């Protein structure tokens, strides 16, 4: 699917079970490899990113038995039982795999080489190199970028204040802290996703959370959970369809079984301010994560702004929020400079693609502005720039445009959402 051709629709409607959450899936896979015993994970994210994590833990000696497209047994070897891989650890396009895995191998007594594709090799890794080096690892890089050659070994605890709010930096340091002497402390500049902290107790690991400070004692051994770990649905995958419902009159969608972690629902607050009708019902708590049903329907058209304080909780969803604004609303986003170091320069590529589809869009160093009151998107040809989030955003534009739309590079959506087109067809019969 290197080129996706789409025609406008009247509305999106229906119920949808979205794939397992990608962030939680990564953490369950990596912690299972560190644990003593066999872990069973169900509803695992089926995308290429989590497949990269599975491949890396296999290369390090964990046994992975694939029970189906979204279910696995992982038999961990314990922290001391993992072995040096026979070749590079291929993280493919997954920044989460590379950064979190770096925290693990930093404490292992051998050399690991972490590689990525062209996109991942352009992304900044200095943010994890600095704290891991301070803890005692020796790391070679290409001017702060992959490939990373990590000589692991005995680590010492560190107190670290990341320069940017990042769950990946925090998690890398905490994972390294498990094998360090002393207590490792991370002071966040702003609250980020806390899936690592919520997953630790499932594997018998302790961490302490006090506001923006997280600490973990070294020398802990992980153990496999006794029951099945069920990954809740991915709110970031639901976001594109929720955004479509907010954008197109007459639309209504429901998503049961979705993770309702507060750090993941900022996009729903933004959709409400853009005029959508949003309902959230909590059904249960599974593995330390609240799970429930999200319903979104078209309600009205309103303008809003998104500032720096909000960005960490909805950074992945900013492209589809921009697409919502293209339909009769104004949206300004500031404090989102981190978008420039994602799978693409998401600010430039987003604004360029939206303009190609007839949307009035302006680029800022740290964000963008969309004025959907000028005209309706007309369709046309847009380049997703190798970025799965942009495929989703341009698809939303296509659904409400006045003419047909082509999206180049649409195959990249498989990184996080292989069933994307099938689910599109379910909601637009």
N, C-alpha and C positions, 0 to 999 in steps of 0.2 A: 504494500500500500504506500509506495513512495509519493503518489499524487492522489489526493482525495477530492472528488468532485461532489458538491452538495447543492441541493435546491432548497428554496425556502419552504417552511412549513407554517401551519396556522398556529400550532400550540404544541406543548409537550405535556403529556398526562400519564399517570400510572404509578405503580409501586415498583421499587427496584431494590434488590439486594446487591449492594456494591461490594467490590473485592475487599479482602482483608487489609487492614491498615498497614501501610508500608513502614512507617516509623516503628511501630510496635513489633512487626515481623522481624526487622533487622535485629532488634534487641533480644528477642526470644531466641533467634538462631545463634547469635554470638554467645549469649550466656549459656545456652545449652551445650555449646562446644567446651566451655570452661568448666561445666559441672561434672561431678561424679555421677554416673548412671545415665539412664536413657530417658530423654524427654520426648513427649508426643505433642506436636503442634498441629492444630486444625485451623482451616480457613486462612492459611498463610497467603500473604500477598503474592499473586502469580506473576508479577512483572519481572523484567530483566534485572532490576536493581537488587531485589532480594535473592534472585538466582545467583548473583555475584557473591553475596554473602555466603550462601550455601556452598558454592564452589571453593571459596577461600577456606572455610572451616574443614571441608573435606581434605584439602591440600595440606592442612596442618595436622591431620590425623584423626579428626572426629569422624565417626561413621554416620552417614546420612542414608536412610532408607526412605525412598519416595513411595508413599502409600497411594497417592493419587495426585491430581493437579494442584491440590492445595493442602495436602496432609503429608507430614513427615515424622519419622522417628529420627532423633539425633542422639547418638551415644557419645557422650563427652568422655574425655580422658582425664579430666581434672587439669588444673593449671600446670602441674608438673608433668603431665603426660602428653601434652601436645609436642609435636616434633617439627623440625625444620622442613619446609616444603622443598620438593625437588626442583621447583622452578619458581618464577614470579607468581605472586598472589594477584590475580587479575581482578581488579575492582570494576572494570568496564566503565560504565558511565556513572557509577554510584559514589557520590561524595560521602554519604553516610557510611558505606562499607569502608572506604579508605580511612576516614578519620577515626571511627570507632575501633576498627581493627588495629590501627596504629597504636592506640592505647593499650591493647591487649599484648601485641607482640613486643612492645617496648620492655615488658617485664619477663620475656622468655629468653633463655640463654643461648640464642643463636641469631644468625642474620636472616632477615626477611626483606624481600624486595617487593614493594607494592606498586603496581602499575595501573594505569587507566587509559581510556581512549583519548582521542585528541581533545575532546571537550573537557574531560576531567583533568587532563594534564595542563590545562590553562588555569585551573582554579587554585586559589591561594591556600597553601598548606602551612605557611609559617605560623599560623595561629595555633596549630597543634605542635609543630616542631619546637617552638619556644618552651612551652611548659614541659614537654616530654624530655627535652634536652636538660632542662633544669633539674628534672628528677633523676637524671643519670644515663639516659639512653643516648647513643651516638647515632646521628641521623644525617645522611647525605641526601641532597635534593638538587633540583635544577633551579637555582635561585628561588627557593621557597615553593617550588611546584614539583609535582610527580614527574618521574618515578621517585619514590622514597626508598632508600636503603637503610634499614634500621638494625643496628647492632643492639639487641636487647640484653638484659641482664639485671642484676640487683638494682632496685630503684629506691629512692628516698622520698618521703612525703614532701609535698610542696603546698604552699598557700598561694592560690592563683586568682587573679582578677582579669578575666578575658577582656580584650580591648573592644569587643563587640558582643552583643547578646546573641549567643549561639548555643543551642542544645547539643550540637555536635562537638563543639569544643569542650563544654562541660562534661559530656559523657566520656570523651576520650580521656580526660584527666581522671575522672572517677574510676574508669576501668583500669587505668594504670595504677591508681591508688590501691587497688585490691592486692597488688603484689609488692607494694612499697613498705618500707619500715616506717612506722609512725602513722599519723592521721593526716590525710590529704583533704584540703579545704578549697572550695571554689566559691568566690564571691561574684555573683552575676551583676552586671550593670542594669539589667532589667529581667523580669521573669520570662523564661522560655519553656518549651515543652518539657514535661517532667516524666516522660515515659520510662527513662532509665531508673529514676528513683522509685517509681511504682513497680517496676519489674524486679528489682533487687530482692525484695522479700519473698517473691515466688521461688527464688533459688536459694533461700536460706541466708541471704546477705543483708547486712544492716547498713543503713545510711541515715544520717540525721539532717533534717531540713528545718532551718530556722529562717523564715523570710526568704531573702535572696542568697542565703548562704547554705551550701550543701557540703557535708563532710562524710568521709568514709575511712574506716580504720583498715590498715593493711593487714595482711596475713589471713584474710578470710578465705574459706573454701566454699565454692558453690556446690549445691547438690540439686539433682534433677527433681522437679516437682512430682508429687505422687499422682496427680490427675492429669487430664488433658488440658493443655493450654489452648484456649480458643481465642483467636485474634478477632476483635470486633471489626465492623465495617469501617472503611476509610473515609473520614469526612472530607478529605481533599478530593477524592474521586466523586463523592456526592455533590461537591460544590459546583461543578460545571452544570449539572442538571438543575440544581437549586437556582443557580444564576439564570439559566434559561427560563425557568418558571417565573422568576422575578421580572424578566425582560419582555416576555411575550404574553399579551392579553389572552385570558381564557385558560392559562396554564395552571396545573396543579400536580405536584409530585410528592411522594412519600418514600422515606428510606428507613426501614426497620433495621434493628441490630447494629446501629452505627455507634462508634466511640464518641462519647460526650465529654471528653476531657476539656475542662474550661480553657486550656491553652490552645485548643484547636477550633474554637467556635467563634472566633472574632469575625469571620466572614458572614455569619448569620446576623450579627449585630449590624454590620455594614449593609447587608441586604435589607434589613428592616428600615434603616435610615434612607435607603434608596426607594422605599415605598412598598416592599414585599410584605406579605402576611406570612409570618413564621411561627410555627408551633414546635415545641420540644417536649417530649414526654420521656422521662427516665423509667426504664423497665427493670434494670438489675445492675448489680456490680459484679464484674467478671475480671478476675486477675488484677484487682486493684483499680480497674477502669470502669467508670460509669458507662452503661450501654443503654440505648433507647431508640426512639423513633423521631426523625425530623420530618416535618411537613412544610412545604413552601408553596405559596400560590401568588399569582399576580394580584397586586392590590392597587397601586397608584404609581405615579412617577414623581420622585422627589430628588433634590440635589443634596450632596454632602461632601465633606472633606475627610480625609484620613491622615492623621498626623503621626509623628515618630513614635509616640507612646503605644500606638495601636499596632504598628507594623509587625513586631515579632509574632503576634497571634494570628496573623493572616497573610504573611508574606507569600506563601505558595498560592493563595487564592487571588492575589491582586490582578493578574491578567484577566480572569473571568469577571471580576468586579468592574474592570475597565470596559469589558464587552457589554455588561448590563447598562452602564452609563451611556453607551453609544445609542441606546434607544430612548431618546427623549429626556435625558438627564444630564446634569453636570457633575463631574467628579474631579477633585484635585487630591493627589497623593504626594506627601512630602515625607522625608526621613527614610526613604526606601532605597538608599544607595546600594545596599547589599544585593539588590536585584541584578546589578551589573556583573556580579561574579557567580551567577548561577550557571546552568547548563549553557546559557547564552548570555550576552549582555541583554537582559530581559527588558530593560527600559527602551533601548534603541530598537531592538527587534520588534517589541510590541508596538511601539508608536509607528514604526515603518510599515508593519503589516496592517495595522488599523487604517492608516492613511491610504494604503493601496486598496482597501475595501470601501473607501468613501467616508471614513469617520474623521471628524475634526479632532485632532490630537496634537498636544504640545509636549515636548520633552524637556525635563529639567535635569540637572546633575543628580538629584536625589529623588526623582519621581516623575510624575507626568500629570497632565490635565486632559480630560475628555469632555467635549461639549457635544452631546447628542441632540441638542435642540436645534442645531443648524440644518440638518438634513438626515434622512434615513440612510443607513448603509446601503450601498448599491450592489455589493458583491464584487467579484473580480478575482485576482490572483494574489495570494499572500504566501510568504516563505516563513515556515515555522522555525528556521534557523537551528535545526537539530534539537529543539526544546519541546518536550511533551506538554508542558503547561501552555505553550503558545498554540499547539495543535488544538487544545481544548477551547482556548479563548476564540480562535478564529472559526472554529466549528459553531460556537454560539452566535457569532456575527452572521454566519451563513444561514442559520435557521430563520433569522428575521430580516435578511436583506431583501432588496427589491428584485435582485437577479441572482443567477447561479454564482457559486464561489468555488474556486480551486485552492487547495492547500498543498504546497510543496513540502516534502519531508514529513508527511503525516505518519510514516511508519514509526517515528520516535515515540508515539503515544504508548507503545508496548512497553516502554521502560517502567511505567507504573500501572498501566491499565490495558492489558491485552484485549479485553472484551469491550473496549470502548465503542466500536462501531455496532456490535451486536446490541449493546444497551441503548445506543442512539435509536436503532430501529425499533426496539421495544417501546420506547417512549414517544415515537413519532410514526405510528402505524398508518 
